[in-house]
Amino acid sequence: MASMMIAYEELLNRELQRALREGSMHFEEKSAVHLALHKITQQLGELDIPYAVAGGMALFFHGVRRFTEDVDILVTPEGLQRIHQELQGRGYVPVFPGSKSLRDAESGVRIEFLVAGDYPGDGKPKPISFPDPSRSSIEKDNVRWLLLPNLIELKIASGMTDPGRLKDLADVQELIRLLHLPADFSRQLQPFVRGRYEELWASVQSSSRDTAD
């Protein structure tokens, strides 16, 4: 099944009209990615597996409305094991043999699993790791979402330690700008990232002043 499936992102690259249509539907929360998110979260809820939606869809939930091609789900190591036992071959297929990520077999949308205890960014040990989803999420409309402080911590830690993930820092700037987050929001963050948050906050304020001028 996996070899016959065309990945969602590949379909978007192949077909401009599909990409445009999906982009429009994404902002109406009707795209294949949104449908895949609600499908997987419903199944995780039915299986009583703790989870939290992270990544681009968590940004969308918190107010940064942009298109994304996949769904990031934070789970525990035990939860990941159960997911593969219960869902692999039942509507989901591994991205490649041995992959912890799955694809929705109907839409081809990639479901990327982030595992509590692993480290963001370069993957090396650091003061911030992916948290336990049951203690770092909030439920709305029957979906559990990563809390904003945790999302920002992970984004900054990722951008600080992986040169290929600088966009994560830009995401935090967008959250600061769109949500009008204050400088002292840094008090809700772990010390490892507080200084960088304050730098990003200052850069947003400077950019806003330059635009106003």
N, C-alpha and C positions, 0 to 999 in steps of 0.2 A: 504493500500500500504506500509506504513512504517513498519508494522510488518513482511511483506514478504521479505523486502529488506535485503540483507546481506551487512553490512557496508564494505567499501573499505578496511579499515585497518584490519578487520576480515578476509577478503579474502586473504590478504597478509600473515597473520599469519597461515592460514590453508594450503596454497599452496606455497611451496618453489619456484617452478619453476615460478609461477606467480609473486612472489615477486622479483625474479632475473630479470625477463623480464621487469617488471615495473620500476625497478631501472635503468636498462640500457636505457629504453626509456625515462626516466625522464631527463637524461643528453642530450638526443637528442631533448628535449622539445616536446615529443610526448606521454608522459604518460597520464593516465586517469586524473591525477591531473592538468597537463597543459591544457588538453582539457576542464576540468571543469572550470578552471580559465577563459579561453577565452570565454566560453559559458556564465558564470555569468556576466563577465564584459561587454560583448556585450549587454546583456539584461538590465543591469543597465544603460548603455549609451543610449539605446533606450528609457528607461523610464525617462531619464534625472535626475537620482538620483546621487548626488555627492558621490564619493567613492575614496578609495585609497587602493591598494593591500599592505598588511603588512605581518608580520610574516616571515615564511620560504621562501615563494615565493618572497618577497621583498629582502631577503638576496640573493636569487638566482639571481635576477635582478641586484643587486649591486656587484655581483662577488663572493659570497660564494656559490659555486656550490655543494649542497648536496641534498639528497633525503628528501622529506617531504610527509606526507600522507594527508594533508588537505590544504585548502585555507583560509587565513585570510583576511577579507575585513573590512576596516574602513569606517563607515558610520555615519551619524547624527541620532539622535533619530527619527526625522521625516522620514528620509530615511528608517530606519529599519521598521517603521510602514508600509510604502508604499510597501516595499519589500514583506512583509508577505501578504498584501492585493493583490498584483499583481501576485506573483510567487508561493505562497503556494498552492499546489494542481495542479499546472500547470508546471509539470516537477521537482518540488521540494517538499520535505516533511520535517516536523520538526524532529529533532533528537529525541526528546521526546515531549510529550504534554506540550505546554507552552514554549518550548525552543526558544531562539532567533536565534539559529543556524538552518541551513537547510542541507539536503542532496540532492545532484543531484540524482534524481530518477533513472536515467539510469545507472550511474557508482557507486553510493553509496558513492562518495567522499563527505566528510563533508565540508560545507561552514560555517566557524566560523565568526560571525560578531562582530567586536569591535566597541563600541559606543562612539562617541565624548563626552567628559565630564566625562566619567568613568575614574577610576584610574588603572594604570598597577600594576602588582605584587600582593601585598596582597589586593588590592581593596580599601585600606583605603585612605582618603584624603591626598594629598601630593602636592608639588609645580608643579608637572608634571602630566598632564592628557592626555588622547587621544585627539589629536587636530582635528579641523575641516578639513575634507579631501580636501575641495576645496582650502584651503590655505596652504596645506602641502604635495602637490603631484605634480608630473611631468608626462606629457604624452609622451609615446613612443610606436609606433606600435599600436596605438588605445587603449592602456591600460594605466590607471593612477596608478602610483607607489608612495609609500610613499617616501618622500625625505630622503636622507641619514642622515642629522642631527636629524630629527624627529625619524627615526628608531633607531639610536644610543641612543638618550635620553630615549626612551621608554624601550629599552633593558636594559640599566643600571638601570633605576628606578625600573624595574621589578626585576632584580637580586639583587638589594640592599635591597629590602623590603620583598622578599618572598624566604625563604631558599630552597624551592622546585624549584626555577627558576634560580639557579646558572648557568645553561647552557646559559642563556641570556648574562651573562658576558663573557663567553667563545666565544659566537658569536661576541661580540664586539672586542675581541682580534683577532679573525679571520679576521674581517673587517680591523682592523689596520694593520695586517700583510700582507694581500693580496693586499690591496689598497695602502699600504705604506703611511698611514695617518700620518700627522705630529703631534707633541705634541700640537702645537697651534691650532689644530682643535677644541680643547676644548673651544675656544673663540666663536664658533658657537653654543655652547650648553648652556642650562640653568644652573645657578650657582649650583642648587641642585645636579647635576651629574658631574660637571667639575672636581672636585677632584678625583672622582673614575675613570673617563676617563684617567686622567694623571697617575694614579696608574697602570691601565691596559696597557697604552702605555709603561710605564717604564718596566713592566714585559715582554712585547713582545720584547723590545730591549735587555733586559738581556738574554732572552731565545735564541734570534738570535745570540748573542755573544757566548753563551755557545756552541751552535751548530757549529758555525764557528771554535771554538777552538778544 
